[in-house]
Each structure stands twice: as C-alpha cells, then as structure tokens.
Amino acid sequence: MLLYILLCLEIALRTVLEIRERRITQMRGGVFAVLRLIPLVNDIVPLPENRKEPQKSQFVEKHEEGHRVLRHSVLRNLMKVAFLMVAVWFFSAMVVRWNASFIEAVLWLHLAAIPFKWFFNWYCWNQEFEADAYAFKEVGKQKAKAAMQELAECEIPYTKLFASVYREHPTVALRSQRILKKVIGGR
C-alpha cells in the first residue's frame, strides 16, 4: 500500500512542478510533459535542453577541454557505476530477501533512485561550473559573455527547480551568474 501511495504522491508532485513550470515560463509542455508524469517513463525519456545546438566557439572548445583536463567523464562514469552497484544490490535485496515481486521491486527501485538522481544532477552541475571556470580563465570575459548569450538563445528556458529535477546541465542563468556575476537569459 505504501508503494502505491508514494507513486501517487510522486505523480502529484511532478504534476505540480509541471504546472508551476508552464506558468512561469509560459511555454507549452507538449508530449514530454505527459511523459514526465508517468513513473519509470520519466527515468527513460530525456528532457530536451536546447531548441537548437549552439555554435562551436572558442569558449565551447575550452569548456570541453576543461572536461577532459579535469577528467570529468571518468569521474561521472565512476559515479554511474557506483549508483548501478547500489541499484543492483537494492533490487536483489527486494526480490530475494523481502520477497517482492519483480514489478514491485522495479517500482521501489524507481522511487529509491529519485534522491540519487538529484545528487547526480548536482554533481554534474558542479562539473559544468568547473568546466565553465576553466574556459573563462582561458578565453576571457568577452568571449565567455558572447558564448553565454548564444547559449541563452539556443536553450529552452527552464527554472532552477525544474532543471535540478530533470537536467544534468545547469541553466544559462546559473552558469552566467557563476562565471560572469551577471544573469544572462533564463529565470
């Protein structure tokens, strides 16, 4: 019974978050809004982050170089492996030790994964901020500002709360505030 109450609570909270986001951004949610409300589907269907791909610039190249120099992909993959190991342990314990059915174990795993997903997004955001700082140091303020303006034009403007739930990249507003001490685009 607790499982079904928690799933209903999750759906209700995601619905409130969707409505809040639509009101603040005045953008339509489309099919992705419906998919984000369905448990398990919202784990699989990725949220589109950009309307179009930003142009390659010197800042973007240095940002990607920052990821390589700081070994972010290795660290990110290690984090994924650690979370996968915890998920396998949790799923196995649910099925073997607590005699949960396969469906119940999958649903409990989905619910247990929510805080891990938020933590992973926070971890990825910090890596993005580090790569931005690396690129800022390499190319300077003017090129960084131009790159942030370009990214703001390409990005779908999400709020900080919505982005923290669904995105591995922080919004342009947060990124520009961090490196330029000035908010560019977004909310």
C-alpha positions in Angstrom: 0.0 0.0 0.0 2.8 2.4 0.9 4.3 1.9 -2.6 1.1 3.0 -4.3 0.7 6.0 -2.0 4.3 7.1 -2.8 3.8 6.6 -6.5 0.6 8.7 -6.4 2.5 11.4 -4.3 5.3 11.4 -7.0 2.8 11.9 -9.8 1.1 14.7 -7.8 4.4 16.4 -7.1 5.5 16.1 -10.7 2.2 17.5 -11.9 2.5 20.5 -9.6 6.1 21.0 -10.8 4.9 20.9 -14.5 2.1 23.3 -13.8 4.4 25.7 -12.0 7.0 25.5 -14.8 4.4 26.2 -17.5 3.0 29.2 -15.6 6.5 30.7 -15.0 7.9 30.1 -18.5 4.7 30.5 -20.4 5.8 27.6 -22.7 3.8 24.6 -23.7 5.0 21.2 -22.3 3.9 19.0 -25.2 4.3 15.3 -25.2 7.3 15.5 -22.9 5.2 17.0 -20.1 2.9 13.9 -20.2 5.8 11.5 -20.3 7.5 13.2 -17.3 4.4 12.5 -15.2 4.4 8.7 -15.7 6.6 6.8 -13.3 9.5 4.9 -14.9 9.0 6.6 -18.2 10.3 9.9 -16.7 13.5 7.9 -16.0 14.0 6.9 -19.6 12.8 9.8 -21.8 15.4 12.6 -21.7 14.3 16.2 -21.4 15.4 18.3 -24.4 17.7 21.0 -23.2 18.1 23.1 -26.3 16.0 24.4 -29.2 19.0 24.1 -31.4 22.7 23.3 -31.0 24.8 26.3 -30.1 27.6 27.2 -32.5 31.1 26.0 -31.8 33.1 28.8 -30.3 36.4 29.1 -28.6 34.6 29.1 -25.2 32.8 25.9 -26.1 36.1 24.3 -27.2 37.8 25.3 -24.0 34.8 24.2 -21.9 35.1 20.7 -23.4 38.9 20.8 -22.9 38.2 21.6 -19.3 36.1 18.5 -19.0 39.0 16.4 -20.4 41.7 18.1 -18.3 39.6 17.7 -15.1 38.7 14.1 -16.1 35.0 14.7 -15.7 33.9 11.8 -17.9 35.9 9.3 -15.9 34.5 10.7 -12.6 31.0 10.8 -14.0 31.2 7.2 -15.2 32.6 6.1 -11.8 29.6 7.7 -10.1 27.3 5.9 -12.5 29.0 2.6 -11.8 28.7 3.2 -8.1 25.0 4.0 -8.4 24.5 1.0 -10.6 26.0 -1.3 -8.0 23.7 0.2 -5.3 20.7 -0.3 -7.6 21.6 -4.0 -8.3 22.1 -4.6 -4.6 18.8 -2.9 -3.8 16.9 -4.7 -6.5 18.4 -8.1 -5.5 17.5 -7.4 -1.8 13.9 -6.5 -2.7 13.4 -9.7 -4.8 15.4 -12.2 -2.7 15.3 -11.0 0.9 12.0 -9.2 1.1 10.2 -11.4 -1.5 8.9 -8.5 -3.5 7.5 -9.3 -7.0 9.5 -8.1 -10.0 7.2 -5.2 -10.7 7.2 -4.1 -7.1 11.0 -4.2 -7.0 11.2 -2.1 -10.1 8.8 0.5 -8.7 10.6 0.6 -5.4 13.9 1.0 -7.2 12.4 3.9 -9.2 11.3 5.6 -6.0 14.7 5.0 -4.3 16.5 6.3 -7.3 14.9 9.8 -7.1 17.3 11.2 -4.5 20.3 9.6 -6.2 19.2 11.3 -9.5 19.1 14.7 -7.8 22.5 14.1 -6.3 23.9 13.0 -9.7 22.4 16.1 -11.3 24.0 18.3 -8.6 27.4 16.5 -9.2 27.1 17.1 -13.0 26.2 20.8 -12.4 29.4 21.2 -10.4 31.4 19.7 -13.2 29.8 22.1 -15.7 30.6 25.0 -13.4 34.2 23.8 -13.2 34.5 23.5 -17.0 33.0 26.9 -17.4 35.5 28.4 -15.0 38.3 26.7 -16.9 37.1 28.1 -20.2 36.5 31.5 -18.7 40.1 31.6 -17.5 41.4 30.6 -20.9 39.3 32.9 -23.2 38.3 35.8 -21.0 35.2 37.7 -20.1 34.1 39.0 -23.6 34.2 35.6 -25.3 32.5 33.9 -22.3 29.7 36.5 -22.3 29.2 36.0 -26.1 29.1 32.3 -25.6 26.6 32.6 -22.8 24.4 34.9 -24.9 24.5 32.3 -27.7 23.6 29.5 -25.4 20.8 31.5 -23.9 19.3 31.9 -27.4 19.6 28.2 -28.0 18.5 26.9 -24.6 14.9 26.1 -23.6 14.4 28.4 -20.6 13.7 26.2 -17.6 13.5 27.4 -14.0 16.2 26.4 -11.5 13.9 24.0 -9.6 12.7 22.2 -12.8 16.3 22.0 -14.1 17.5 20.5 -10.8 15.0 17.7 -11.1 15.4 16.8 -14.8 18.7 18.2 -16.2 22.4 17.3 -16.0 23.3 20.8 -17.1 22.6 24.0 -15.2 20.6 26.7 -16.9 22.4 29.5 -18.7 21.2 31.9 -16.0 23.0 29.9 -13.3 26.1 29.4 -15.4 26.4 33.1 -16.3 25.8 34.2 -12.7 28.6 31.9 -11.6 31.3 33.0 -14.0 30.2 36.5 -15.1 28.4 37.6 -11.9 25.6 38.6 -14.2 22.5 36.7 -15.2 22.1 36.2 -18.9 18.7 34.8 -20.1 16.6 32.4 -18.2 14.8 32.7 -14.9 
